[in-house]
Amino acid sequence: MSDLNPQQFPWMRSDAVIAIFDALPKGSTRFVGGCVRNALWDEVVGDIDLATQLEPAAVIEALKAADIRTVPTGIDHGTVTAVIGGKPHEITSLRKDVETDGRRAVVAFTQDWAEDAQRRDLTINALYAGYDGQVFDPTGQGLDDIKARKFRFVGDAEARVQEDYLRILRFFRFLAWYGRDEKVDAASLKACRDHRAGLRKLSSERVWIEIKKLLSAPRPIRACRIMLTNDILETLLPESNNVDGLDYLLKLEAREAIAPDPMLRIMALSAREPLQMALLCKRLKMSNAETERLRGWADDSAQLSPDMAERDKLTAIYRSGKQVILDRARLRAAGAERAMDSAKWMMLADLAMGWTPPEFPISGKDLAKAGVPKGPEMGRALKALEALWVRSGFMTEKPQLLAALKLLGH
């Protein structure tokens, strides 16, 4: 298939798309990139991006005339976002690179579709489709590469990578998501390998976004192995290059119907070393929630065993937290040599996921009423009573706990 049938793809005739194409001059605008690529592959289409021969000011003027709200999200690089029914649609003016430094580009606007295609990363992402579904392939290679599922850079691979080193990660991300067992393009792989040091020049935020996208792919193992053997994974994630650990987790995911989770997958790639994980979180500028989860996994000191008694399991979940025990148990299940042990670790994981830890029934106010002075003494008393409550399997009730204060000398 080289053209798209709008009747087959509802997104090509959504109310928002119709409104945008009606607002802009006929023939000036086309679908571009991922939506065209995925439709040709019969993959799920996510964002709908449009390219236009109009410059941003003209796009804004035309959309406003049609009462379409616009947001100048990336106007310096030619991108205007049309918001219709609460949903954003990015419209980017055709561009050509004037100057690049491996991180960002200075662009000039053009009306030439071929010039715009030449500045894109991969041939499969340099395809355009008109409103009628006709597909345009300015590089002359995109459609052939779609059919062969070939991932290669537009034009000279060395030049494309040096324009923006993030393209190395994008290359492997697309390979992870859409590649099968096809031979990897030698020139593209060589360019990635030869210029891998450029990854260190990129902003942490951009790198982490791409890593998460790559690790969200259904089966990223082949892409990760290729990155490992070409010294790209070591350059990018020196703390997280245990591809065998990732492979074990992916097999567990398939057996247990566990949804892809990039945070759990990066744990599988890593050693449970607190200092290394702290440095990784800081270097990649992970969010507070991501840092808490990764460091919680690395720092946890609970002694876990697949043959633990139920009470000990619940104690570990209560002390360490549901997410920490869930992550640790799933990773141990993935790495277990015996199927029986793997099943036991999954029972612990399921318990952590399904159990709601009870709330400790004693508060500082309760102890104050019982005559315990505020300060360190009250803190020690609370800690001792909580330990008693936990050892009882969370069964001891408030009156009995308060009565136990006498045993503590209060």
C-alpha positions as semicolon CSV with decimal commas, in nm:
position;residue;x (nm);y (nm);z (nm)
1;M;0,000;0,000;0,000
2;S;0,148;0,335;-0,103
3;D;-0,155;0,561;-0,051
4;L;-0,393;0,594;0,244
5;N;-0,769;0,558;0,214
6;P;-0,929;0,828;0,434
7;Q;-1,233;0,606;0,478
8;Q;-1,010;0,343;0,641
9;F;-0,849;0,586;0,887
10;P;-1,104;0,790;1,087
11;W;-0,832;1,027;1,216
12;M;-0,792;1,160;0,861
13;R;-1,151;1,284;0,867
14;S;-1,198;1,391;1,227
15;D;-1,386;1,718;1,280
16;A;-1,062;1,885;1,392
17;V;-0,864;1,770;1,088
18;I;-1,141;1,879;0,851
19;A;-1,152;2,222;1,021
20;I;-0,775;2,269;0,989
21;F;-0,757;2,167;0,623
22;D;-1,057;2,389;0,545
23;A;-0,888;2,683;0,718
24;L;-0,555;2,656;0,531
25;P;-0,510;2,707;0,155
26;K;-0,582;2,397;-0,051
27;G;-0,272;2,187;-0,120
28;S;-0,056;2,377;0,132
29;T;-0,077;2,124;0,413
30;R;-0,010;1,751;0,453
31;F;-0,001;1,487;0,724
32;V;0,357;1,404;0,816
33;G;0,575;1,167;1,015
34;G;0,445;0,914;1,264
35;C;0,079;0,916;1,166
36;V;0,166;0,839;0,802
37;R;0,431;0,582;0,897
38;N;0,207;0,397;1,141
39;A;-0,095;0,399;0,910
40;L;0,115;0,241;0,633
41;W;0,228;-0,025;0,881
42;D;-0,125;-0,067;1,020
43;E;0,006;0,030;1,363
44;V;-0,177;0,245;1,617
45;V;-0,172;0,614;1,522
46;G;-0,111;0,851;1,814
47;D;-0,037;1,218;1,754
48;I;-0,149;1,368;1,426
49;D;0,116;1,609;1,299
50;L;0,078;1,835;1,000
51;A;0,333;2,014;0,780
52;T;0,253;2,326;0,582
53;Q;0,409;2,556;0,325
54;L;0,275;2,854;0,518
55;E;0,497;3,037;0,766
56;P;0,379;3,043;1,131
57;A;0,229;3,393;1,120
58;A;0,020;3,299;0,818
59;V;-0,091;2,976;0,987
60;I;-0,205;3,167;1,296
61;E;-0,387;3,425;1,085
62;A;-0,570;3,160;0,881
63;L;-0,671;2,957;1,186
64;K;-0,792;3,264;1,377
65;A;-1,002;3,361;1,076
66;A;-1,167;3,019;1,109
67;D;-1,219;3,070;1,487
68;I;-0,965;2,801;1,574
69;R;-0,764;2,863;1,891
70;T;-0,388;2,862;1,842
71;V;-0,096;2,825;2,081
72;P;0,256;2,928;1,964
73;T;0,417;2,621;2,124
74;G;0,738;2,620;1,919
75;I;0,701;2,919;1,696
76;D;1,077;2,984;1,670
77;H;1,105;2,644;1,503
78;G;0,786;2,688;1,305
79;T;0,536;2,496;1,518
80;V;0,187;2,626;1,594
81;T;-0,061;2,416;1,789
82;A;-0,427;2,427;1,690
83;V;-0,657;2,335;1,979
84;I;-0,995;2,200;1,870
85;G;-1,231;2,027;2,112
86;G;-0,956;2,033;2,372
87;K;-0,723;1,825;2,154
88;P;-0,394;1,970;2,023
89;H;-0,277;1,933;1,664
90;E;0,076;2,049;1,580
91;I;0,120;2,231;1,250
92;T;0,482;2,293;1,152
93;S;0,603;2,510;0,868
94;L;0,838;2,346;0,620
95;R;1,198;2,408;0,727
96;K;1,557;2,367;0,627
97;D;1,856;2,369;0,861
98;V;2,081;2,671;0,844
99;E;2,311;2,578;1,131
100;T;2,337;2,278;1,368
101;D;2,559;2,197;1,667
102;G;2,450;1,846;1,762
103;R;2,193;1,969;2,013
104;R;1,976;2,228;1,839
105;A;1,931;2,377;1,495
106;V;1,884;2,722;1,346
107;V;1,619;2,686;1,078
108;A;1,482;2,885;0,788
109;F;1,136;2,838;0,643
110;T;1,086;2,699;0,295
111;Q;0,804;2,596;0,066
112;D;0,996;2,301;-0,072
113;W;0,876;1,962;0,057
114;A;1,203;1,796;-0,047
115;E;1,409;2,043;0,158
116;D;1,190;1,973;0,461
117;A;1,229;1,598;0,411
118;Q;1,608;1,626;0,399
119;R;1,624;1,764;0,754
120;R;1,419;1,481;0,903
121;D;1,583;1,186;1,080
122;L;1,472;0,859;0,919
123;T;1,336;0,794;0,572
124;I;1,026;0,628;0,722
125;N;0,953;0,956;0,907
126;A;0,996;1,171;0,595
127;L;0,668;1,066;0,434
128;Y;0,378;1,305;0,378
129;A;0,015;1,241;0,294
130;G;-0,232;1,480;0,137
131;Y;-0,588;1,529;0,256
132;D;-0,698;1,283;-0,015
133;G;-0,457;1,018;0,117
134;Q;-0,193;1,043;-0,155
135;V;0,146;0,964;-0,003
136;F;0,450;1,168;-0,102
137;D;0,804;1,034;-0,063
138;P;1,051;1,319;-0,134
139;T;1,358;1,112;-0,038
140;G;1,262;0,837;-0,281
141;Q;1,340;0,576;-0,015
142;G;1,071;0,608;0,251
143;L;0,807;0,384;0,094
144;D;1,059;0,113;0,008
145;D;1,193;0,127;0,364
146;I;0,838;0,107;0,502
147;K;0,782;-0,214;0,305
148;A;1,117;-0,359;0,418
149;R;1,091;-0,219;0,774
150;K;1,431;-0,069;0,717
151;F;1,550;0,196;0,960
152;R;1,799;0,435;0,804
153;F;1,880;0,801;0,820
154;V;1,783;1,041;0,545
155;G;2,076;1,108;0,313
156;D;2,419;1,093;0,475
157;A;2,389;0,909;0,809
158;E;2,699;1,077;0,957
159;A;2,560;1,423;0,880
160;R;2,214;1,345;1,020
161;V;2,356;1,219;1,351
162;Q;2,595;1,510;1,390
163;E;2,309;1,755;1,336
164;D;2,137;1,622;1,648
165;Y;2,286;1,342;1,857
166;L;1,941;1,263;1,996
167;R;1,878;1,094;1,661
168;I;2,094;0,806;1,785
169;L;1,837;0,737;2,055
170;R;1,547;0,791;1,819
171;F;1,699;0,535;1,579
172;F;1,701;0,270;1,851
173;R;1,362;0,374;1,984
174;F;1,201;0,313;1,644
175;L;1,394;-0,011;1,612
176;A;1,261;-0,118;1,955
177;W;0,902;-0,032;1,874
178;Y;0,870;-0,137;1,513
179;G;1,170;-0,353;1,422
180;R;1,147;-0,727;1,380
181;D;1,436;-0,945;1,269
182;E;1,541;-0,741;0,967
183;K;1,909;-0,666;0,917
184;V;2,003;-0,329;1,062
185;D;2,123;-0,067;0,813
186;A;2,503;-0,076;0,836
187;A;2,568;0,292;0,757
188;S;2,312;0,411;1,013
189;L;2,446;0,181;1,283
190;K;2,805;0,287;1,214
191;A;2,707;0,655;1,243
192;C;2,541;0,586;1,579
193;R;2,843;0,394;1,705
194;D;3,104;0,641;1,580
195;H;2,927;0,943;1,730
196;R;2,799;0,788;2,053
197;A;3,010;1,027;2,261
198;G;2,782;1,304;2,137
199;L;2,505;1,163;2,359
200;R;2,686;1,318;2,656
201;K;2,628;1,665;2,510
202;L;2,249;1,630;2,520
203;S;2,027;1,765;2,795
204;S;1,936;1,509;3,059
205;E;1,565;1,575;3,012
206;R;1,573;1,491;2,638
207;V;1,775;1,176;2,699
208;W;1,547;1,048;2,977
209;I;1,234;1,109;2,768
210;E;1,380;0,899;2,484
211;I;1,500;0,623;2,718
212;K;1,152;0,592;2,869
213;K;0,994;0,577;2,523
214;L;1,243;0,309;2,416
215;L;1,186;0,105;2,733
216;S;0,809;0,131;2,686
217;A;0,822;-0,071;2,363
218;P;0,660;-0,415;2,382
219;R;0,991;-0,596;2,307
220;P;1,293;-0,365;2,331
221;I;1,544;-0,646;2,387
222;R;1,694;-0,661;2,036
223;A;1,747;-0,286;2,022
224;C;1,910;-0,292;2,365
225;R;2,141;-0,580;2,268
226;I;2,253;-0,395;1,957
227;M;2,314;-0,083;2,168
228;L;2,519;-0,296;2,410
229;T;2,738;-0,461;2,148
230;N;2,809;-0,123;1,988
231;D;2,910;0,042;2,320
232;I;2,615;0,280;2,300
233;L;2,433;0,149;2,609
234;E;2,751;0,177;2,818
235;T;2,797;0,536;2,700
236;L;2,437;0,624;2,775
237;L;2,366;0,421;3,089
238;P;2,688;0,296;3,249
239;E;2,487;0,197;3,559
240;S;2,219;0,012;3,364
241;N;2,347;-0,221;3,094
242;N;2,248;-0,568;3,220
243;V;2,058;-0,667;2,907
244;D;2,023;-1,028;3,028
245;G;1,833;-0,897;3,332
246;L;1,598;-0,710;3,100
247;D;1,549;-1,024;2,893
248;Y;1,447;-1,221;3,205
249;L;1,195;-0,951;3,296
250;L;1,045;-0,944;2,947
251;K;0,990;-1,320;2,962
252;L;0,818;-1,280;3,299
253;E;0,600;-1,002;3,155
254;A;0,492;-1,234;2,875
255;R;0,413;-1,520;3,117
256;E;0,232;-1,311;3,375
257;A;0,067;-1,049;3,148
258;I;0,256;-0,764;3,315
259;A;0,227;-0,435;3,127
260;P;0,548;-0,270;3,003
261;D;0,689;-0,045;3,275
262;P;1,002;0,156;3,188
263;M;1,089;0,210;3,555
264;L;1,081;-0,162;3,634
265;R;1,275;-0,229;3,316
266;I;1,552;0,013;3,407
267;M;1,574;-0,165;3,743
268;A;1,614;-0,493;3,556
269;L;1,902;-0,335;3,363
270;S;2,068;-0,218;3,686
271;A;2,242;-0,353;3,993
272;R;2,061;-0,276;4,321
273;E;2,336;-0,037;4,430
274;P;2,209;0,266;4,628
275;L;2,488;0,504;4,530
276;Q;2,476;0,420;4,160
277;M;2,098;0,458;4,148
278;A;2,117;0,791;4,334
279;L;2,368;0,916;4,078
280;L;2,155;0,787;3,789
281;C;1,845;0,968;3,920
282;K;2,041;1,290;3,958
283;R;2,217;1,268;3,620
284;L;1,897;1,202;3,425
285;K;1,703;1,458;3,634
286;M;1,425;1,212;3,706
287;S;1,105;1,341;3,861
288;N;1,055;1,321;4,237
289;A;0,819;1,025;4,195
290;E;1,062;0,839;3,967
291;T;1,353;0,908;4,201
292;E;1,155;0,791;4,502
293;R;1,064;0,467;4,329
294;L;1,410;0,386;4,193
295;R;1,593;0,481;4,511
296;G;1,330;0,306;4,725
297;W;1,405;-0,015;4,535
298;A;1,782;0,031;4,561
299;D;1,789;0,138;4,928
300;D;1,546;-0,117;5,073
301;S;1,701;-0,336;5,343
302;A;1,413;-0,579;5,399
303;Q;1,527;-0,942;5,399
304;L;1,306;-1,120;5,147
305;S;1,271;-1,490;5,077
306;P;1,032;-1,684;4,851
307;D;0,947;-1,905;5,152
308;M;0,864;-1,625;5,397
309;A;0,572;-1,670;5,633
310;E;0,264;-1,463;5,555
311;R;0,317;-1,242;5,859
312;D;0,674;-1,165;5,755
313;K;0,558;-1,078;5,405
314;L;0,298;-0,835;5,539
315;T;0,556;-0,683;5,773
316;A;0,795;-0,625;5,482
317;I;0,520;-0,463;5,275
318;Y;0,419;-0,241;5,566
319;R;0,777;-0,136;5,647
320;S;0,914;-0,095;5,294
321;G;0,602;0,008;5,106
322;K;0,385;-0,168;4,849
323;Q;0,573;-0,043;4,542
324;V;0,918;-0,134;4,674
325;I;0,820;-0,493;4,757
326;L;0,624;-0,529;4,434
327;D;0,927;-0,419;4,230
328;R;1,173;-0,635;4,423
329;A;0,949;-0,943;4,409
330;R;0,882;-0,915;4,036
331;L;1,251;-0,878;3,959
332;R;1,334;-1,178;4,178
333;A;1,059;-1,375;4,004
334;A;1,213;-1,283;3,668
335;G;1,560;-1,397;3,773
336;A;1,461;-1,712;3,960
337;E;1,615;-2,028;3,814
338;R;1,335;-2,259;3,930
339;A;0,976;-2,215;3,815
340;M;0,857;-2,292;4,169
341;D;1,061;-2,007;4,317
342;S;0,944;-1,770;4,045
343;A;0,584;-1,857;4,130
344;K;0,649;-1,791;4,501
345;W;0,802;-1,452;4,428
346;M;0,499;-1,367;4,215
347;M;0,273;-1,458;4,508
348;L;0,462;-1,200;4,714
349;A;0,428;-0,946;4,433
350;D;0,054;-1,013;4,406
351;L;0,017;-0,977;4,782
352;A;0,198;-0,642;4,776
353;M;-0,021;-0,522;4,490
354;G;-0,348;-0,631;4,647
355;W;-0,300;-0,572;5,020
356;T;-0,392;-0,240;5,178
357;P;-0,174;-0,189;5,486
358;P;-0,380;-0,099;5,795
359;E;-0,330;0,231;5,974
360;F;-0,147;0,227;6,305
361;P;-0,426;0,302;6,558
362;I;-0,218;0,505;6,804
363;S;-0,131;0,873;6,764
364;G;0,071;1,123;6,960
365;K;-0,253;1,266;7,098
366;D;-0,341;0,927;7,244
367;L;-0,008;0,908;7,424
368;A;-0,034;1,266;7,547
369;K;-0,371;1,182;7,706
370;A;-0,207;0,881;7,868
371;G;0,050;1,109;8,026
372;V;0,348;1,048;7,800
373;P;0,551;1,370;7,768
374;K;0,611;1,511;7,422
375;G;0,954;1,482;7,263
376;P;1,199;1,193;7,227
377;E;1,022;0,987;7,496
378;M;0,693;1,000;7,307
379;G;0,873;0,908;6,983
380;R;1,031;0,602;7,146
381;A;0,697;0,496;7,293
382;L;0,521;0,526;6,955
383;K;0,795;0,325;6,787
384;A;0,779;0,051;7,051
385;L;0,400;0,023;7,033
386;E;0,408;0,013;6,654
387;A;0,665;-0,269;6,666
388;L;0,437;-0,460;6,906
389;W;0,139;-0,401;6,677
390;V;0,332;-0,518;6,368
391;R;0,459;-0,833;6,546
392;S;0,100;-0,919;6,635
393;G;0,015;-0,928;6,267
394;F;-0,152;-0,584;6,295
395;M;-0,418;-0,742;6,517
396;T;-0,362;-0,570;6,852
397;E;-0,626;-0,304;6,902
398;K;-0,599;0,042;7,050
399;P;-0,706;-0,039;7,410
400;Q;-0,456;-0,325;7,435
401;L;-0,179;-0,108;7,292
402;L;-0,249;0,169;7,540
403;A;-0,253;-0,087;7,820
404;A;0,092;-0,202;7,703
405;L;0,224;0,144;7,785
406;K;0,260;0,026;8,144
407;L;0,504;-0,240;8,029
408;L;0,710;0,042;7,883
409;G;0,716;0,224;8,215
410;H;0,441;0,478;8,156
